[in-house]
């Protein structure tokens, strides 16, 4: 799975480029864990390249959201595709994340 990484100021942007299923979902969850291991993490997940995600990816997102909540922060997601947004809504998980139209808007929200 290809996961693009970018640093914008003090914000880490993680952008998976395919469906988050099976091994790709596990790799994505590991990547999130690495971002959260840094002091004072500011993380944006760009989901525009993700057409679908499975329960492993959901678990990784929830774990990341919980860790950030312990630090009084919220996981920010940008460009979430309609299918992934529906998955988050149907599973009752959407309320754990902040959603933005694009990465720029998500990064600006840290200011």
C-alpha positions in Angstrom: 0.0 0.0 0.0 1.2 3.5 -0.8 0.9 6.0 2.0 2.1 9.5 1.2 3.5 11.4 4.1 4.0 15.2 4.3 4.8 17.7 7.0 3.0 21.1 6.7 4.5 23.3 9.4 4.0 21.3 12.6 1.2 19.1 11.1 1.8 15.6 9.9 -0.4 14.6 6.9 -0.9 10.9 6.2 -2.5 10.1 2.8 -3.2 6.5 2.0 -3.7 5.9 -1.7 -5.8 2.8 -2.0 -8.6 0.9 -0.2 -7.7 0.3 3.5 -8.2 -3.4 3.6 -6.2 -6.5 4.9 -2.5 -5.8 5.0 -2.9 -2.3 3.7 -5.2 -1.5 6.7 -2.6 -3.0 9.1 0.1 -0.9 7.5 -2.1 2.2 7.8 -2.8 1.5 11.5 0.9 1.1 12.2 1.6 4.4 10.4 -0.9 6.1 12.6 0.6 4.6 15.7 4.0 6.0 14.7 2.6 9.5 14.2 1.0 9.4 17.6 4.3 8.3 19.2 5.7 11.7 18.7 5.4 14.5 21.3 2.4 16.7 20.7 1.2 15.1 17.5 -0.9 17.1 15.1 -2.3 14.7 12.5 -4.4 15.0 9.4 -5.6 12.0 7.5 -6.2 12.7 3.8 -8.8 10.2 2.7 -9.4 11.4 -0.9 -7.5 8.4 -2.3 -9.4 5.8 -0.1 -12.5 4.3 -1.7 -13.2 1.7 1.0 -12.0 0.6 4.5 -12.4 -2.5 6.6 -12.7 -3.1 10.3 -8.9 -3.1 10.8 -8.7 0.4 9.4 -11.6 1.5 11.5 -9.9 0.0 14.6 -6.7 2.0 13.8 -8.7 5.2 13.4 -10.6 4.7 16.6 -7.4 3.9 18.5 -5.7 7.1 17.1 -8.8 9.2 18.0 -8.8 7.8 21.5 -5.1 8.5 22.0 -5.6 12.1 20.7 -8.7 12.6 22.9 -6.5 11.7 26.0 -4.4 14.7 24.9 -7.5 17.0 24.4 -7.1 16.7 20.6 -9.2 15.3 17.8 -8.2 13.3 14.7 -8.8 15.4 11.6 -9.8 13.8 8.4 -9.8 15.6 5.0 -11.4 14.7 1.7 -13.3 11.7 3.0 -15.0 9.9 0.1 -18.8 9.3 0.3 -18.3 5.5 0.8 -15.9 6.0 3.7 -18.0 8.7 5.3 -21.0 6.4 5.1 -19.0 3.6 6.8 -18.1 5.9 9.6 -21.7 7.1 9.9 -23.2 3.6 9.9 -20.8 2.3 12.5 -21.5 5.3 14.7 -17.8 6.4 14.6 -18.1 9.7 12.7 -18.5 11.7 15.9 -15.0 10.8 17.0 -13.4 12.8 14.1 -13.3 16.3 12.6 -14.1 16.4 8.9 -12.7 18.9 6.4 -13.2 19.4 2.7 -9.4 19.3 2.0 -6.0 19.0 3.6 -5.5 22.8 3.6 -8.6 23.4 5.6 -7.7 20.7 8.1 -4.1 22.1 8.5 -5.5 25.6 9.0 -7.8 24.4 11.8 -4.7 23.9 14.0 -4.0 27.7 13.9 
